Amino acid sequence: MKRILKLSGFISIVGAVVFSLLPVCLAAQSAKSVAVSRFVMQAPEDMSYLQRGVQNLLVSRLTLPGKTVALPLDEVVKLPVTPGLELDETSRSELKSRLGTDYLLVGSITGIGKSVSIDGWLYNLTAGGPPQKYTAQGLSLDDVIPQINLMASNITSAISGLATAGQNNAAIAQAAAESQKPASPLDVLINPLLEGQNISYLNPNFIEITPEEVLQNLGVWRSQTLREGILGMDVGDLNGDGRQEIVTASYERVSVFVRQGAGLKTIATHEASKMQRFIWCSLKDVDGDGAAEIIVSAMKKKNLTVGGMYDSMAQALSEFSTPSSLILKWDGGNLVELEKDIPYFLNVLDLEGERILLGQKANPHGGFDDKIYEMQWQNDRLNPSRTIDVPTKYCNVFNFTMVDVDSNGSKEYVVILPDNRLAIVGSNGQLMWKSRHRFGATTNYILGKVSDARYNAIDYYYIPTPIIVTDLNGDGIKEIVANRSPDYSRFLPAGFKYYESGQVVSLSWDQVGLIENWATRELGGMVTSIRLADTDSNGVPELLVSVVLGKDLVAIWKTETVMFAYDLNLKKAKR
């Protein structure tokens, strides 16, 4: 009479016992016997040979004289078994009676591309209990035999007592726990994942590219869209209240913001006159009252010729060519001019362990003069106090910083060159290293000599994004944080360049050159400024980035801007 096994799922197991081998098995009372079925194929037809091949390998490897005897199931016999699920007592007894073995090994072979996954479940037909699962995965078919050998070794250790009692019990307990878990997507997708990859929750055959927490914008804040193209940005305490304000400069306006809720609130502005064009801003307490002042680099229009006309197109293009900078001070909610018409390009840099205000005059023939000064507030005005010893062949007040990159006690200069390559210049003025990629590229420029505007024979001096020197992880190795720019604009003529993306990266010196520590995701737009700050006053430092949006990035005054603040988990970095 045919019994019906009480099982929830059914698969077909190929085989019948080779009865001629049973006397051998029974004669060796100390040897454990295991029936090895042909594994179910879930692979292309051209891999069907693996079904018999894997069975033969397992039978051969699972047979140890005096320890285990493996018997292949060759003829077709329907045995309803759901791999991974524990057999009820009736089903276990029937399988034990029909097969005459102590164990039953069933499984599946799954192939995708050239990758193979072999999954087996070992049932103890004598003692019962949940099946133990064994998996062999290979990156290619060449890995199948070594993985089968390893699987067989683990199985024989479990059923023959070759492993220590503790190891065996631990393996059985672990297998029992795993057998109660739902099938993992990893059991279906056998092409091994690269480090850091995960299976998508939507389908086990999908690889998750962007983690869900990234889509939730954890750790990053985005401002509202600002209706102006921000050229420069800095952060500091303007009113002495201990909270940082964000100061920005566009061609026509200096604005002061504070973070409020999910956006930025404007608390003060200063408009440029019709004769001015702002090009940069930075912050420093110049008068020593404990509150930072706004240092604005600005250009002034040339006087028109008689009749209000330009002598030439060249003169019209270079109308904003004279530096006429100013210092703004917070005064009861308003920005007032502490000094104006300063004939220097001005910028504040972290040099020699302190924030120093630098000034540089314009060269009469265009561009920058060959001397850079430290500027100090004396007698109610800004004056040059000393000459800064820098290689002016490479450096101007906007494109460099100073750091001992190789920790040899000698200062080096990190410079963004005119072609937007990042360079390390030694204290002797010699070029030590130059990047292959472009960095700090913007369309914010100062016009130099205009030889012939008809053929774009014009000298452009571009103002790059700032370079930050820091040690975020506290390991004593300096990090150089800069904006990496796309390379394609190097093919465009000066004055027609545009940069529709950027990426902030951290670099450190490894005695050969600068290597990358980390990088933000690519930002859609032109990165114009980066700063380290704590704009929400929560004690967590941030990387603050201004990004100019717009299709016509050459006409930056017609564009829009957003800001991003990335939280920096320094506590975790310093562990």
C-alpha positions as a printed NumPy array, in Angstrom:
array([[  0.   ,   0.   ,   0.   ],
       [  1.36 ,   3.386,  -1.025],
       [  1.739,   5.943,   1.723],
       [  1.37 ,   9.678,   1.265],
       [  4.111,  11.717,   2.943],
       [  2.827,  14.719,   4.913],
       [  5.031,  17.517,   3.567],
       [  4.322,  21.123,   2.606],
       [  6.301,  21.194,  -0.64 ],
       [  7.42 ,  18.668,  -3.137],
       [ 10.383,  18.146,  -5.39 ],
       [ 11.299,  15.154,  -7.47 ],
       [ 14.341,  13.285,  -6.278],
       [ 15.942,  11.091,  -8.848],
       [ 17.005,   7.651,  -7.767],
       [ 16.621,   4.186,  -6.41 ],
       [ 18.963,   2.346,  -4.154],
       [ 21.647,   0.231,  -5.734],
       [ 20.682,  -2.825,  -3.698],
       [ 23.835,  -4.683,  -4.503],
       [ 25.72 ,  -2.231,  -2.281],
       [ 23.485,  -2.587,   0.749],
       [ 25.139,  -5.773,   2.106],
       [ 28.462,  -3.959,   2.131],
       [ 26.932,  -1.116,   4.076],
       [ 25.201,  -3.416,   6.548],
       [ 28.341,  -5.42 ,   7.077],
       [ 30.219,  -2.353,   8.216],
       [ 28.144,  -1.594,  11.308],
       [ 30.391,   1.28 ,  12.393],
       [ 30.183,   3.092,   9.044],
       [ 27.442,   5.631,   8.476],
       [ 25.615,   5.484,   5.173],
       [ 24.306,   8.378,   3.127],
       [ 22.155,   8.256,  -0.004],
       [ 23.151,  10.955,  -2.504],
       [ 20.414,  12.027,  -4.884],
       [ 20.978,  13.782,  -8.162],
       [ 20.619,  17.478,  -7.463],
       [ 17.852,  19.419,  -9.165],
       [ 19.193,  21.575, -12.02 ],
       [ 18.405,  25.295, -12.216],
       [ 20.84 ,  26.143, -14.964],
       [ 21.113,  26.304, -18.772],
       [ 20.992,  23.031, -20.675],
       [ 24.655,  23.223, -21.586],
       [ 25.42 ,  22.795, -17.873],
       [ 23.269,  19.647, -17.46 ],
       [ 26.384,  17.475, -17.244],
       [ 26.956,  18.945, -13.802],
       [ 24.   ,  16.984, -12.407],
       [ 25.696,  13.594, -12.743],
       [ 29.175,  15.04 , -12.287],
       [ 28.374,  16.627,  -8.923],
       [ 26.693,  13.423,  -7.739],
       [ 29.709,  11.325,  -8.704],
       [ 32.081,  13.743,  -6.969],
       [ 30.036,  13.726,  -3.78 ],
       [ 29.735,   9.923,  -3.71 ],
       [ 33.487,   9.621,  -4.162],
       [ 34.386,  12.265,  -1.569],
       [ 31.828,  11.149,   1.005],
       [ 33.063,   7.545,   1.062],
       [ 35.665,   6.99 ,   3.782],
       [ 36.538,   3.313,   4.534],
       [ 35.24 ,   2.343,   7.942],
       [ 33.682,   5.765,   8.463],
       [ 31.107,   6.612,   5.793],
       [ 29.596,   4.927,   2.763],
       [ 27.915,   7.039,   0.076],
       [ 25.333,   5.457,  -2.232],
       [ 24.129,   7.107,  -5.469],
       [ 20.412,   7.102,  -6.272],
       [ 20.261,   6.233,  -9.971],
       [ 16.699,   5.214, -10.845],
       [ 13.732,   7.507, -10.806],
       [ 11.768,   7.311,  -7.578],
       [  9.362,  10.051,  -6.523],
       [ 10.274,  11.252,  -3.044],
       [  8.354,  14.388,  -1.997],
       [ 10.871,  16.335,   0.057],
       [ 11.092,  20.085,   0.531],
       [ 14.763,  20.941,   1.006],
       [ 15.379,  22.873,   4.203],
       [ 12.165,  21.797,   5.939],
       [ 12.207,  19.235,   8.731],
       [ 10.585,  15.886,   7.933],
       [  7.662,  14.76 ,  10.068],
       [  8.043,  11.409,  11.828],
       [  6.014,   9.46 ,   9.254],
       [  8.004,  10.806,   6.307],
       [ 11.334,  10.219,   8.035],
       [ 10.438,   6.608,   8.873],
       [  9.307,   5.898,   5.334],
       [ 12.486,   7.321,   3.789],
       [ 14.581,   5.353,   6.268],
       [ 12.754,   2.164,   5.303],
       [ 12.848,   2.719,   1.549],
       [ 16.48 ,   3.872,   1.302],
       [ 18.023,   1.799,   4.072],
       [ 20.584,   4.546,   4.861],
       [ 21.333,   6.712,   7.87 ],
       [ 21.319,   9.971,   5.909],
       [ 19.858,  11.455,   2.746],
       [ 21.567,  14.238,   0.797],
       [ 19.395,  16.262,  -1.598],
       [ 20.084,  19.594,  -3.251],
       [ 20.096,  21.904,  -6.233],
       [ 22.575,  23.264,  -8.758],
       [ 22.004,  26.854,  -9.88 ],
       [ 23.936,  28.478, -12.68 ],
       [ 23.949,  32.096, -13.869],
       [ 26.451,  32.99 , -16.523],
       [ 29.631,  31.118, -15.653],
       [ 28.964,  31.185, -11.908],
       [ 27.656,  28.149, -10.073],
       [ 26.037,  27.639,  -6.678],
       [ 25.544,  24.142,  -5.253],
       [ 23.252,  23.844,  -2.228],
       [ 22.788,  20.594,  -0.332],
       [ 20.598,  19.569,   2.621],
       [ 21.614,  16.569,   4.759],
       [ 18.739,  14.73 ,   6.492],
       [ 19.427,  12.457,   9.471],
       [ 16.982,   9.628,   8.834],
       [ 17.832,   7.909,  12.113],
       [ 17.635,  10.68 ,  14.689],
       [ 15.459,  13.142,  12.759],
       [ 15.644,  16.883,  13.345],
       [ 16.12 ,  19.76 ,  10.923],
       [ 18.396,  19.213,   7.928],
       [ 21.882,  20.695,   7.826],
       [ 22.614,  22.961,   4.909],
       [ 25.908,  23.015,   2.983],
       [ 26.721,  25.421,   0.176],
       [ 29.463,  25.452,  -2.436],
       [ 29.795,  28.575,  -4.569],
       [ 32.192,  29.195,  -7.424],
       [ 33.083,  32.309,  -9.383],
       [ 33.524,  30.035, -12.385],
       [ 33.251,  26.363, -13.347],
       [ 36.918,  25.971, -12.46 ],
       [ 35.968,  26.495,  -8.81 ],
       [ 33.372,  23.695,  -8.687],
       [ 35.65 ,  20.759,  -7.78 ],
       [ 37.524,  22.539,  -4.952],
       [ 34.209,  23.755,  -3.528],
       [ 32.69 ,  20.266,  -3.742],
       [ 35.727,  18.874,  -1.923],
       [ 35.203,  21.399,   0.856],
       [ 31.48 ,  20.633,   1.067],
       [ 32.116,  16.89 ,   1.251],
       [ 34.747,  17.364,   3.95 ],
       [ 32.284,  19.317,   6.088],
       [ 29.587,  16.686,   5.595],
       [ 31.824,  13.723,   6.498],
       [ 33.07 ,  15.577,   9.561],
       [ 29.483,  16.061,  10.707],
       [ 28.251,  12.482,  10.164],
       [ 31.34 ,  10.428,  10.991],
       [ 32.51 ,  12.129,  14.154],
       [ 35.841,  13.277,  12.688],
       [ 35.201,  16.709,  14.147],
       [ 35.449,  17.216,  17.868],
       [ 32.258,  16.917,  19.848],
       [ 32.182,  20.657,  20.495],
       [ 32.713,  21.51 ,  16.835],
       [ 30.145,  18.977,  15.727],
       [ 27.517,  20.176,  18.191],
       [ 28.185,  23.788,  17.212],
       [ 27.877,  22.939,  13.525],
       [ 24.619,  21.039,  14.101],
       [ 23.211,  23.865,  16.233],
       [ 24.15 ,  26.453,  13.652],
       [ 22.703,  24.386,  10.831],
       [ 19.521,  23.842,  12.799],
       [ 19.169,  27.581,  13.39 ],
       [ 19.831,  28.392,   9.746],
       [ 17.352,  25.803,   8.553],
       [ 14.547,  27.617,  10.385],
       [ 15.324,  30.883,   8.642],
       [ 13.559,  31.826,   5.393],
       [ 15.578,  31.261,   2.254],
       [ 18.09 ,  34.061,   1.727],
       [ 18.212,  35.939,  -1.589],
       [ 21.901,  35.134,  -1.573],
       [ 20.955,  31.484,  -2.137],
       [ 19.353,  32.492,  -5.419],
       [ 21.862,  35.028,  -6.737],
       [ 24.979,  32.963,  -6.952],
       [ 27.239,  35.32 ,  -8.824],
       [ 29.277,  36.405,  -5.789],
       [ 28.809,  40.008,  -4.767],
       [ 31.61 ,  42.5  ,  -4.754],
       [ 32.668,  43.899,  -1.406],
       [ 30.112,  46.412,  -0.175],
       [ 27.302,  45.212,  -2.466],
       [ 23.93 ,  44.019,  -1.158],
       [ 20.878,  42.267,  -2.555],
       [ 17.918,  44.55 ,  -3.315],
       [ 14.787,  43.959,  -1.237],
       [ 12.729,  44.198,  -4.452],
       [ 14.083,  41.03 ,  -6.039],
       [ 16.886,  38.637,  -5.047],
       [ 18.314,  38.944,  -8.561],
       [ 18.763,  42.716,  -8.174],
       [ 21.907,  44.266,  -6.717],
       [ 21.342,  47.307,  -4.53 ],
       [ 23.313,  50.2  ,  -6.005],
       [ 22.255,  53.035,  -3.708],
       [ 21.453,  52.121,  -0.078],
       [ 18.036,  53.229,   1.107],
       [ 19.489,  55.432,   3.847],
       [ 21.288,  57.496,   1.19 ],
       [ 17.965,  58.184,  -0.509],
       [ 16.671,  59.441,   2.825],
       [ 19.42 ,  62.129,   2.744],
       [ 20.863,  61.072,   6.078],
       [ 23.877,  63.184,   6.997],
       [ 23.36 ,  65.867,   4.339],
       [ 21.371,  69.098,   4.343],
       [ 20.319,  71.029,   1.238],
       [ 19.315,  74.667,   1.228],
       [ 16.541,  76.199,  -0.784],
       [ 17.486,  77.495,  -4.241],
       [ 19.051,  80.939,  -4.036],
       [ 18.269,  83.245,  -6.965],
       [ 21.842,  84.31 ,  -7.61 ],
       [ 25.138,  82.83 ,  -8.685],
       [ 27.321,  82.6  ,  -5.583],
       [ 31.01 ,  83.132,  -6.346],
       [ 32.483,  83.047,  -2.861],
       [ 31.323,  81.772,   0.524],
       [ 32.724,  81.703,   4.051],
       [ 31.469,  80.956,   7.55 ],
       [ 32.074,  82.747,  10.853],
       [ 30.611,  84.61 ,  13.806],
       [ 29.819,  88.174,  12.711],
       [ 27.98 ,  89.44 ,  15.781],
       [ 29.768,  87.635,  18.607],
       [ 26.766,  85.52 ,  19.627],
       [ 28.709,  82.253,  19.278],
       [ 26.668,  81.123,  16.282],
       [ 28.095,  80.865,  12.804],
       [ 26.664,  82.884,   9.961],
       [ 27.078,  82.01 ,   6.281],
       [ 28.32 ,  84.856,   4.107],
       [ 28.118,  84.732,   0.314],
       [ 29.178,  86.996,  -2.518],
       [ 27.668,  87.202,  -5.983],
       [ 28.646,  89.758,  -8.636],
       [ 26.052,  92.203,  -7.297],
       [ 25.486,  91.38 ,  -3.641],
       [ 26.977,  90.231,  -0.336],
       [ 24.456,  88.264,   1.729],
       [ 24.46 ,  86.974,   5.308],
       [ 22.414,  83.871,   6.151],
       [ 21.68 ,  81.735,   9.172],
       [ 20.346,  78.205,   9.05 ],
       [ 16.769,  78.146,  10.226],
       [ 14.794,  74.93 ,  10.06 ],
       [ 15.338,  73.265,   6.725],
       [ 16.493,  76.382,   4.926],
       [ 18.495,  79.601,   5.037],
       [ 17.222,  82.905,   6.398],
       [ 18.675,  86.145,   5.029],
       [ 19.557,  88.514,   7.871],
       [ 21.57 ,  91.172,   6.012],
       [ 22.694,  92.178,   2.53 ],
       [ 24.991,  94.737,   0.927],
       [ 24.481,  95.698,  -2.692],
       [ 27.312,  96.523,  -5.087],
       [ 27.262,  99.921,  -6.724],
       [ 26.945, 100.272, -10.475],
       [ 30.689, 100.799, -10.595],
       [ 31.479,  97.601,  -8.645],
       [ 31.585,  93.877,  -9.264],
       [ 32.159,  91.552,  -6.296],
       [ 34.344,  88.51 ,  -7.029],
       [ 35.122,  86.898,  -3.648],
       [ 34.507,  87.017,   0.089],
       [ 36.206,  85.691,   3.23 ],
       [ 35.999,  86.367,   6.971],
       [ 38.471,  87.556,   9.6  ],
       [ 38.405,  89.664,  12.737],
       [ 40.633,  92.463,  11.437],
       [ 39.95 ,  95.088,  14.113],
       [ 40.333,  92.754,  17.103],
       [ 36.865,  93.224,  18.601],
       [ 36.113,  89.479,  18.725],
       [ 33.679,  89.47 ,  15.775],
       [ 34.61 ,  88.629,  12.22 ],
       [ 34.472,  91.199,   9.439],
       [ 33.588,  90.421,   5.824],
       [ 36.513,  90.85 ,   3.455],
       [ 35.153,  91.464,  -0.048],
       [ 37.368,  91.398,  -3.115],
       [ 35.837,  93.657,  -5.719],
       [ 36.619,  95.181,  -9.084],
       [ 35.897,  98.744, -10.168],
       [ 34.903,  99.982, -13.598],
       [ 37.284, 102.135, -15.555],
       [ 36.265, 105.69 , -16.293],
       [ 34.626, 106.111, -19.681],
       [ 36.187, 108.218, -22.4  ],
       [ 34.707, 111.493, -23.539],
       [ 31.167, 111.004, -24.818],
       [ 30.561, 107.943, -22.642],
       [ 31.98 , 105.506, -25.202],
       [ 34.828, 103.037, -25.042],
       [ 37.888, 103.565, -27.175],
       [ 37.778,  99.904, -28.272],
       [ 36.053,  96.586, -27.702],
       [ 39.103,  95.536, -25.728],
       [ 38.506,  98.367, -23.296],
       [ 34.82 ,  97.443, -22.934],
       [ 35.648,  93.847, -22.092],
       [ 38.221,  94.801, -19.496],
       [ 36.148,  97.535, -17.839],
       [ 36.262,  95.747, -14.445],
       [ 40.035,  95.527, -14.144],
       [ 40.953,  97.635, -11.14 ],
       [ 40.794,  96.055,  -7.66 ],
       [ 38.639,  98.114,  -5.327],
       [ 37.953,  95.874,  -2.352],
       [ 36.088,  96.64 ,   0.866],
       [ 35.564,  95.477,   4.445],
       [ 32.033,  95.117,   5.82 ],
       [ 31.169,  95.024,   9.5  ],
       [ 28.048,  93.827,  11.279],
       [ 26.362,  96.729,  13.037],
       [ 23.028,  96.083,  14.725],
       [ 21.654,  93.939,  11.945],
       [ 23.136,  95.986,   9.113],
       [ 26.354,  95.711,   7.132],
       [ 28.374,  98.905,   7.139],
       [ 31.569,  99.691,   5.26 ],
       [ 34.558,  99.692,   7.582],
       [ 36.785, 100.618,   4.626],
       [ 36.307, 100.741,   0.872],
       [ 38.266, 101.309,  -2.332],
       [ 41.149,  99.121,  -1.105],
       [ 43.466,  98.715,  -4.149],
       [ 44.234,  95.074,  -3.429],
       [ 42.751,  91.691,  -4.194],
       [ 41.995,  90.306,  -0.713],
       [ 41.586,  86.805,   0.668],
       [ 41.923,  85.085,   4.064],
       [ 43.939,  81.856,   4.182],
       [ 44.969,  79.456,   6.945],
       [ 48.741,  79.779,   6.826],
       [ 51.359,  78.858,   9.392],
       [ 48.695,  77.792,  11.888],
       [ 46.614,  80.984,  11.801],
       [ 44.188,  82.838,   9.578],
       [ 46.059,  85.497,   7.667],
       [ 44.581,  88.241,   5.496],
       [ 46.51 ,  88.466,   2.238],
       [ 46.562,  91.274,  -0.293],
       [ 47.9  ,  91.489,  -3.826],
       [ 47.802,  94.347,  -6.288],
       [ 46.901,  94.047,  -9.942],
       [ 49.669,  93.961, -12.529],
       [ 49.407,  97.026, -14.827],
       [ 49.591,  94.657, -17.795],
       [ 46.863,  92.371, -16.447],
       [ 46.547,  89.714, -13.792],
       [ 48.355,  89.806, -10.468],
       [ 51.413,  91.671,  -9.208],
       [ 54.408,  89.54 ,  -8.193],
       [ 54.194,  90.388,  -4.471],
       [ 51.763,  89.071,  -1.893],
       [ 51.422,  90.893,   1.426],
       [ 50.01 ,  90.149,   4.839],
       [ 47.453,  92.878,   5.488],
       [ 46.782,  94.307,   8.962],
       [ 44.413,  96.876,  10.406],
       [ 46.411,  99.9  ,  11.492],
       [ 45.288, 103.49 ,  12.075],
       [ 41.709, 102.667,  11.066],
       [ 42.684, 101.332,   7.694],
       [ 44.098,  98.204,   6.065],
       [ 47.812,  98.297,   5.303],
       [ 50.408,  95.804,   4.017],
       [ 52.623,  94.754,   6.951],
       [ 55.07 ,  92.264,   5.399],
       [ 55.746,  90.384,   2.193],
       [ 54.73 ,  86.72 ,   2.2  ],
       [ 57.482,  84.483,   0.868],
       [ 55.66 ,  82.388,  -1.72 ],
       [ 56.572,  81.289,  -5.25 ],
       [ 54.511,  83.913,  -7.089],
       [ 55.36 ,  82.151, -10.342],
       [ 52.589,  79.777,  -9.274],
       [ 50.701,  81.557,  -6.472],
       [ 48.209,  84.368,  -6.135],
       [ 45.968,  85.261,  -3.189],
       [ 43.182,  82.97 ,  -4.42 ],
       [ 44.807,  79.745,  -5.62 ],
       [ 47.087,  78.315,  -2.93 ],
       [ 47.592,  77.284,   0.675],
       [ 50.61 ,  76.301,   2.725],
       [ 51.207,  72.949,   4.464],
       [ 53.984,  70.546,   5.395],
       [ 52.601,  67.702,   3.273],
       [ 55.471,  65.244,   3.798],
       [ 56.025,  65.996,   7.514],
       [ 59.714,  66.837,   7.008],
       [ 59.535,  70.155,   8.83 ],
       [ 59.618,  72.204,   5.626],
       [ 56.586,  74.022,   4.243],
       [ 55.178,  73.234,   0.828],
       [ 52.582,  75.027,  -1.243],
       [ 49.423,  73.39 ,  -2.573],
       [ 48.484,  75.307,  -5.704],
       [ 45.763,  75.174,  -8.34 ],
       [ 47.578,  76.017, -11.558],
       [ 46.079,  78.045, -14.437],
       [ 45.168,  74.789, -16.226],
       [ 43.372,  73.658, -13.033],
       [ 45.84 ,  70.932, -12.164],
       [ 46.599,  70.551,  -8.477],
       [ 50.308,  70.917,  -7.743],
       [ 52.689,  70.608,  -4.809],
       [ 55.478,  73.206,  -4.928],
       [ 58.458,  72.879,  -2.593],
       [ 59.781,  75.636,  -0.369],
       [ 62.548,  76.117,  -2.95 ],
       [ 59.945,  76.944,  -5.605],
       [ 60.431,  73.672,  -7.477],
       [ 57.426,  71.688,  -8.685],
       [ 57.244,  68.428,  -6.675],
       [ 54.045,  66.893,  -8.049],
       [ 51.191,  67.717, -10.418],
       [ 47.834,  66.002, -10.738],
       [ 46.409,  64.428, -13.854],
       [ 42.861,  65.496, -12.952],
       [ 41.545,  69.058, -12.818],
       [ 40.659,  70.75 ,  -9.53 ],
       [ 38.93 ,  73.916,  -8.367],
       [ 37.675,  75.026, -11.791],
       [ 35.087,  77.808, -11.927],
       [ 33.971,  80.437, -14.438],
       [ 34.67 ,  83.258, -11.973],
       [ 37.472,  85.223, -13.583],
       [ 39.452,  88.446, -13.689],
       [ 40.216,  89.794, -17.138],
       [ 43.815,  90.591, -17.939],
       [ 45.305,  91.946, -21.1  ],
       [ 42.94 ,  92.111, -24.079],
       [ 45.014,  92.018, -27.264],
       [ 42.263,  91.379, -29.799],
       [ 38.736,  90.565, -28.667],
       [ 37.731,  89.491, -32.199],
       [ 39.929,  86.418, -31.912],
       [ 39.508,  85.936, -28.153],
       [ 43.116,  87.074, -27.621],
       [ 42.345,  87.792, -23.987],
       [ 44.113,  86.79 , -20.788],
       [ 41.752,  85.245, -18.24 ],
       [ 42.688,  84.703, -14.583],
       [ 40.235,  82.271, -13.025],
       [ 39.499,  82.225,  -9.295],
       [ 39.346,  78.575,  -8.109],
       [ 37.425,  77.071,  -5.21 ],
       [ 39.327,  77.212,  -1.9  ],
       [ 41.764,  74.513,  -0.794],
       [ 41.205,  73.282,   2.779],
       [ 43.982,  71.755,   4.881],
       [ 42.773,  69.682,   7.827],
       [ 43.223,  66.422,   9.751],
       [ 39.698,  65.119,  10.139],
       [ 40.561,  61.65 ,  11.453],
       [ 43.226,  62.884,  13.861],
       [ 45.968,  60.565,  12.619],
       [ 48.543,  63.351,  12.29 ],
       [ 48.524,  63.155,   8.477],
       [ 47.33 ,  66.302,   6.753],
       [ 44.356,  66.091,   4.413],
       [ 43.947,  68.388,   1.444],
       [ 40.276,  68.883,   0.641],
       [ 39.503,  70.316,  -2.797],
       [ 36.906,  70.282,  -5.546],
       [ 37.698,  67.88 ,  -8.4  ],
       [ 36.423,  69.215, -11.71 ],
       [ 35.52 ,  67.486, -14.976],
       [ 38.264,  67.351, -17.588],
       [ 36.27 ,  68.175, -20.71 ],
       [ 36.469,  71.977, -20.389],
       [ 40.199,  71.933, -21.001],
       [ 39.325,  71.645, -24.686],
       [ 37.255,  74.856, -24.619],
       [ 38.834,  78.283, -25.186],
       [ 39.244,  80.626, -22.23 ],
       [ 36.107,  82.66 , -21.63 ],
       [ 33.865,  79.85 , -22.916],
       [ 34.495,  77.225, -20.264],
       [ 31.725,  75.724, -18.179],
       [ 31.611,  73.112, -15.428],
       [ 28.357,  71.26 , -14.933],
       [ 29.555,  68.937, -12.146],
       [ 32.03 ,  68.683,  -9.308],
       [ 33.128,  66.359,  -6.53 ],
       [ 34.776,  67.26 ,  -3.24 ],
       [ 37.68 ,  64.929,  -2.423],
       [ 40.183,  64.497,   0.402],
       [ 43.811,  63.788,  -0.509],
       [ 46.951,  62.95 ,   1.472],
       [ 50.633,  62.672,   0.598],
       [ 52.158,  59.164,   0.457],
       [ 55.745,  60.17 ,  -0.423],
       [ 54.994,  59.614,  -4.108],
       [ 52.052,  61.926,  -4.665],
       [ 48.588,  62.761,  -3.403],
       [ 46.239,  59.799,  -2.957],
       [ 42.5  ,  59.901,  -2.38 ],
       [ 41.033,  59.364,   1.106],
       [ 37.352,  59.926,   0.399],
       [ 35.057,  61.735,  -1.984],
       [ 31.514,  63.052,  -2.015],
       [ 29.062,  61.892,  -4.621],
       [ 29.236,  63.897,  -7.83 ],
       [ 27.352,  67.168,  -7.521],
       [ 25.333,  68.457, -10.453],
       [ 26.498,  72.014, -10.986],
       [ 29.63 ,  74.121, -10.596],
       [ 31.192,  73.972,  -7.141],
       [ 32.326,  77.515,  -6.286],
       [ 33.304,  77.275,  -2.624],
       [ 33.893,  74.731,   0.164],
       [ 34.304,  75.365,   3.888],
       [ 34.428,  73.44 ,   7.188],
       [ 31.764,  74.762,   9.55 ],
       [ 29.026,  74.062,  12.109],
       [ 26.171,  76.015,  10.629],
       [ 23.403,  74.477,  12.763],
       [ 25.376,  74.86 ,  16.032],
       [ 24.859,  71.237,  17.071],
       [ 28.537,  70.532,  17.731],
       [ 28.911,  68.327,  14.649],
       [ 31.356,  69.723,  12.062],
       [ 30.163,  69.964,   8.481],
       [ 31.556,  70.245,   5.007],
       [ 29.675,  73.17 ,   3.467],
       [ 29.568,  73.363,  -0.327],
       [ 28.062,  76.012,  -2.632],
       [ 26.957,  74.731,  -6.027],
       [ 25.915,  77.014,  -8.885],
       [ 23.135,  75.638, -11.086],
       [ 22.112,  76.665, -14.563],
       [ 22.581,  75.818, -18.193],
       [ 24.638,  78.913, -18.96 ],
       [ 27.369,  78.726, -16.353],
       [ 29.481,  81.16 , -18.352],
       [ 26.907,  83.854, -17.579],
       [ 27.165,  83.146, -13.879],
       [ 25.126,  86.205, -12.935],
       [ 22.08 ,  84.546, -14.513],
       [ 22.334,  81.342, -12.531],
       [ 21.022,  79.956,  -9.229],
       [ 22.779,  78.368,  -6.265],
       [ 22.135,  75.72 ,  -3.622],
       [ 24.238,  74.802,  -0.61 ],
       [ 24.922,  71.377,   0.836],
       [ 26.139,  70.644,   4.364],
       [ 27.602,  67.177,   4.996],
       [ 27.85 ,  66.073,   8.636],
       [ 31.347,  64.806,   9.518],
       [ 31.422,  61.95 ,  12.02 ],
       [ 34.765,  62.781,  13.605],
       [ 34.148,  60.672,  16.729],
       [ 33.991,  57.524,  14.635],
       [ 36.996,  58.623,  12.558],
       [ 39.201,  59.012,  15.647],
       [ 38.522,  55.557,  17.119]])
